[in-house]
């Protein structure tokens, strides 16, 4: 009862902390996690005058450096090492009044669970940023908020590009690029934040009110973190709460429309759809390879305004890239950006490495790096873009199911080369739905030869070499793993770079002929 009484008082005090100029001095805060967002949050809270203890289970060189920096600028305590993350630590010999959770810390983590049981509020860095962006003498930026299982980073990049093409001071923040609290503290009066939000961040975010928001799509992912798919969907849906102008949904994904219909938005907020088909009224969509707007024009019942031809966006514009462009266009049009700025921002847009990235083309074989396809939904979009595929797949599955993915694309598959260590689910789906497709376990093959567990780079090199021997004219060698990378690589980027390097070596060797004696 005592803890609950104290926490009730603490909650009342926290409710008053709605700006940079609020009284943060002396607030006892535990920052859980010392990654980019955790470091930024701790640094911000110290600057605000809070008493900050930082906690991380990894006691490595990078965290030691970050911890030393925070101690220099005034952190109360930095606790590093596994022994410190088994329980909720005290701050100044008392319970913390607030916990700031980094995205990797799920609700069942002992520290977070203990804080929740004690009634201590848990925030994300996003929640803190929403509050402290309000500052005397400065205008707070408007927010365009983006989430979804896949396509977030591409869409937030497109949104940023369009906003900047319109002459606005805009920056992509959140789960990509600049930590949002760093942007808040920059001496720049930003007009707009394009905010990428993961389901992890949304779980601990409670009061943001974006101008426009979008859930790009929903598919099974991170079910382990959220303890179930329904919880995952519920956290994604939080992005629509308190949206002011436009709650944007995917017309091809009914779940996103249900989310909009059940959201408590600001009165007057419109439901706007995006589609890669011909748009209905109040939608942005595609007509004869043109991206058009039927949502933000006066005569939308009878007309549409052209935004951009899809082939002006890039050489390869698969359906999901067109969908991302439509979502970005809808977000920025909701803010008031003119059609010409949408065109300028999307023209020649570079989605960056590891996202359906054409790496090489020789002997009528296209080599594609889509290492960012870290789940079945993302891999589905990649596979749908090509007709005949030598598929390099596998990794850390995160508990997802592969049956629907394989059943849908079995006819496209010439060969599947498995590269991960957590591939049983994928193997079973292939056996059931694509029994005639050759499946080669590359990791096992290299292990059998060397007698030791191979590195990710070794496995990727063998996979690429094998693909070079098996691919035929007209094929695409597609590295879209449908799984996370951490079983064999440090990140999806390292995995993608390993693929690029192996393909480069193969091209240099000239041994891509399927009849090679090598």
N, C-alpha and C positions, 0 to 999 in steps of 0.2 A: 504493500500500500504506500509506503514511504517513497519508493522509487517512482511510482505512478504520480504521486503528488508533486514531487520535484520535477518530473518530466512534463507535467501539465503546465507548471509555471515556466519551464524552459520553452515549451511550445509557444506560450503566449508571448514571451520575449522575442523568440525568433520571428513571429508574425510581424513584428515591428521593423525587422531588418529588411527593408525594401529598397535601399539605395546605398550608394557608396558612402554617403554622408550620415547614414544611420550609426548608432552607437555599437560598433563591433568590439570595442576595447574590452579586453578581459574575457571574452567569450572562449570557453574551453572547447577546442575542436580537435578531433582525431581525424587525420587524413590517412585513409587506408589505401596504400599503393603509391609507389614512387616512380611511375612512368611519366610520360609527358604531361598528361592531364593532372595527375596527382601532384607533380612538382609545381605546375603552374598554379593549382589551387592552393597549395601550401604557401607559395610565395605571395599570392594575393592576400590570403588571410593574415599572414604576418604583417604585410603592409597596412592592412586595415586595423591592426592592433590586437588581433585575437591571440590567445595562448594556444600554440599549435604543437601537437605531438604527431609525428609521422611514423607510419608503420609499414614495413614491407618484409615479406618472407625471404627475399633474396638478398644475401649479403655479398654482392659482387662489386667489382671495381667501379662500375658505372653508378650503382646506387650509393656507394660510399662517397663518390665525388659529389653527387647531388645532395646527399645528406650533409656533407661538410659545408656546401654552399648555403643550404638552408639554416644551418646553425650559425653561420657568420651573419646572416641577415636577421636572425632573431628567433629561430625556432626554439621552442621549449625543450624538445627532446626528439631524437630520431632513433627508432628501434629497428634494427635490421637482423634478419635471421629467422629460421623456422620456429625457434622456441618462443618467439614473440607473437605469433599469429594464432595461438591456440585459445586465446581468451581476449576479452575487451580490457585494454589497459586503462589505468587512471591517468588523468591529466591534472597536475598539481594536487595529487592525492585525493581527487574527487572524480566522480563519473564525468565523462565528457558531456557537454550540452548539445553537441552536434557531431555527427559522423559524416565525413565527406568521402564517398566510396568511389574508387576507380572502377572502370567498366568490368575488369576481370573478376571482381569480388561478387559472387552470387549471393542471393539472400540466405542460403543455408551455410555460408562460411561461418565458422564459430564466432568471429568478431562481429559480423553483421547480425547474425541471429541473436547474439547476446544483447546487442544494442537495441534491436527491435523489441525483444522481450522486456527490456527495461523502459521501453517507451521513448527512447532517444531518437529524434528525427535523423533520417539518413538522406543526404542530398547527393546529387551528381554535380560535377563542375558546371554543367549546363544550368542547373537550378541556381547556383551561386552567381553565374554570369548574368542571368536574367535579372537578378536583383541589383547587383552592383553596377550594371551599365547605366543606371539612373544616377546622374551626378550633377551637382550644381555647376552651371556655366557651360554645360555640354548637352547636346541633343542625342538621346539614345537612338541607336540604329533600329530600323524595322527588321523583322525576321521573316525569312522564307524558309520553312522547315521541311526537311526531306527525310523519309525513311522508307524501308522496304527490305525484303530479303535480298534482292539483288538490284544492281544498277545505281545504288546511292551515290557512289563516288563520281561516276560519269555524269549523272544528272546534276549533282551539286557543282561540278566543273562547268557544265553547260550553262547553268543558271548564273554562275559568277561571270562567265564570258559575256552573256547577254547583258547583264547589268552594267558591266564595265563598258561594253559597246554603246550603251545608252548614255555614257558620260557620268555615271554614278560612282561614288566611292563605295565599292563593294568588295567583299572578301569571303572566300569559302572557309568555314571554320567548323569546329565540332569534332566529328569522328574522322576528320581528314585535314591534312595541312596544318595550319596554324591553330594551336590550342585556343579555344574561344576566350579564355580569360586573358591571354596575352594580347589578343586583338582588342579586348575591352580596355586594357591599360595603355595601349598605344596612343601617342598624342595625335590621333587622327580622328576627325569627326566623320565616321563612316555613316553613309546613308542606309546601307542594307547589309545584313549578314545572310549569306546562304549557308544554312546550318544543316550539316549531315548528322543525323541522330541514329545511333544504334539502339537496338532493343534494350541493351544493358543500360545505356544512359537514360532512356525513357523510363525505365523502371524506377529510377531514383529522382525523377524530375516531376514537379508537382504544380507549377504555377505559370509556365510560359504561355504567352498569348500571341502567336505568330499572325502576320498579315494573311499569309496563305500557307497551307500545309498539304503534303501529299504522302500517301502510302503507295509506293510504286507497284508492289505485288506482295503476295504472302505465300510462302511455301515452308515446308518443314525444315527448320534449322535451329540450332542452339537449343534443342529440346532438353539437353542435359542441364544447361545453365538455368533455364526457366522452370525445370521440373514439369515439362509437358507442353504440348503444342498450344493448348488453350491459353495458358499463361503467357506464352510468347505472343500470341495474337492480341491479347488484352494489353500488353505493354506497347506494342506497335500502335494500337488504336488511340493511345493517350496523346499522340501528336495532334489529333483533331480537336482536342478539348480547348475551348476558348479561342478558336480560330476566328479571325475578324472579318475577312473579305471572301475567301474562297477555300473550301475544303475539297481538295482535288482527289479523285478516285480513278482507278483503272477500270475502264468499261469491260475489259476482258476478265476481270477478277471480281466476282460478286462479293467476296468477303470484304474488299475495300469499300464498296458501296454500303454494305451493312454497317461498317465502322462509322462512316459519315452519318448515316441515318440515326445512329444511336449516340452520337457525340453531342455534348453540351457546348455548342458553338455560340459565338456572340450573335445577338439578334441581327438579322439582315445578311448574315454569311450565306453565300451561295454554294450549292453542290455542283462542281464542274468535273466533267469526265474527260479523260484522254483516251485515245484509241489509235491503232494503226489502220483502222478501216475508215470508211466514210463517216464523218462525225454527225451525230444528231445535234439538235439545238442545245446550246450550253455545253458544247464539247470542243476540244481541239483534236484534230485527226488528220487523216491522209486521204487525198483525192488525186488519183492518177499521178502518184509519186510527188505530190506537192503537200507540204505540211500547211494546214489551213486552220483558221480560228473562226468558230461559230459561237463563241462564248462571250467575248468582250467587244462586241460591236452592236450598234443600235438595231440594225435590221437583220439580226441573227436568224430570224425565222425563214428568211428567203435568200440570204446571202452568206458568203464566207469571205474572209480576207486571206490572201496568200501570204505566208510567212517565209518559206524557203523551199526550193526543190531539194529532194533528198540527196541527189547526187552532188549537190553543193556542200553537203556536210562532210562527205568523205568517199573514198574509193569503195570501201565495203561498208554498207549500211544495212545490217541485218535487222530483222523486225524489232528486236528488243532495243537496238540503238535508236530506231525511229520512235519507239515508245518513250524512251528516255528524253529525246528531243521534244516530243509533244508535252511531256510533263514539265520540262524546264520552261517551255514556251508558255504553258498555262500559268505557272507560278509567276513568271515575270510580267505577263500581260495582266494578271490580277493586281500586281503592284502599280501598273500604269505605263509600262514600257511600250513604245511604239513598235509596229511590225518591222520597220526598217532596222531597228536595233536587234531584234530577234534574228533577222537575216545575217547581219554583220557578226553577231556573236557566235552563231552556229556555223558560219561558212568556214570550211576546212578545219572544223573542230578536231583537236588531237586528244583522244581519250587517254593517252599515255600508254606506257608499256604494260604488257600482261593482260590486256583486255581485247580479245580478238585481234591480236597484233600480227599482221602478216610479216613473217620473219624471212622467208625465202620463197622463190618460185623457180623451179627448173624441171625440165623434162615433163612439163604440164602437170607437175605436182606442186600443190600449194602447202606450205608449212605455216601453221597458225599456233601462236602462243596465247592461250587464254588461261594462264595460271590463276587469274582472279576468280575463275569458276570454282569456288570452294565448296559448293553444295550441288545437289541434283538440279535444282531450279535454274541455276546459272548455267550448268552444263547443258540443260535442255535447250536454252536459247542458242548456245553455240552449235550444238548438233543440228538444230533446225535450219541453220544457215548454210549447210553444205549437203551435197547429195550422196557422195560415197566417201567414207571416212575410215582411215586407220586411226583408231582412238587410243591415245595414251591417257590412262585414267588410274585413279586410286590414291589413297593417302589415309588421313585420319578422318573416319566417317562421321564422328560426333553423334552416332546413334541414329542416323537417318536411314530411310528406306529407298532402295534403288529399283524396285520392281516396275513402277510406273514409267520411270525414265527409260529403262532398257526396253520395255514393251513398246513404247512409242517410237523408238529410233532403231530397233533391231534391223530393219531393212536397209538402213544406211551403212551398217557396220561391215567392213571387209575383214578387219582384224582388230582385236583389243589387246593392248599391251599394258599389263598391270604393274604399277610402279610402287605401290605403297606397302605398308606393313599391316594395315587394318582393312583388308580387302575381302573378307569372307562374305559380307553382305552383297557386295557387288558381284562377286563370283557366282553366288547363288542365283542372283537375278539374271545373269547372263546365261547360266545353265538352263533356267526355266524358260526364258523368253527369246533367247537367241542361241539355241543349241547347235546350230550349224556354223556359227561364227567361231573362228579360231581364237582362242584365248591363251596368251602366253604370260606367265608370271615372271617378269623380268627380275624382280628382287630375288626370287627363289633360284632362278638360273644363275645369277652372279654368285649367290651364296654357295650353291653347289660347287661352283668352280673354285672359289677362293677359300671356302671353309670358314669364312668370317662374315659377320653382318656387313654388307657393303654400305658405303656412304651414299647419300642422295645423288651426288654428282656422278658416281660410278653407275648407279642404276639408270639415271637419265641418259647418260652417254650410250649405254647398251640399248635402251629403248629407242633412241633416235637412230642408232646404227641398224637395228632390226627393222624399224619402220622404213628406212631407206631401201632395204632389200625387198620388202613386201609391197610397198606402194606401187600403184600402176598409174599410167597416164590418166588424168582426169580426177585422181584421188586428192583428198585433203588429208594431210597428217595433222591431226588436231590434238593438241595437249590441253585438254579441258578436264581436270582431274575429278571434279564432282566431290571433292573432299578437301579438308584442310591439309596444310603442308607440314605441320610440326612433328610428324613422325620421322621424317627424313631431312627436313630443311628448317631453317630458322624462320622462314616467312614465305608467303606466296611469291614475293619478288625474287628471293633467292632461287626458288624452284623455277620460275620463269627464266631467270638469267642462266640457269644451268641448261635449260632447253635451248635457249638462243645460242649459247656457246657450243653446245653439242651439234646443233644444226650447222653453225658456221664451220666447225671442224669437218663435218661431213661434206659440205659444199667444197671446201678447200681440197679435200682428198679426192673428190671426183667419183667416189664409190657409191653413188645413189642408184645405180642400175640394179634392178631386182635379180638379175642373173649373175651378179658379181660372184666370183669364186671366193672372195674374202669371207 
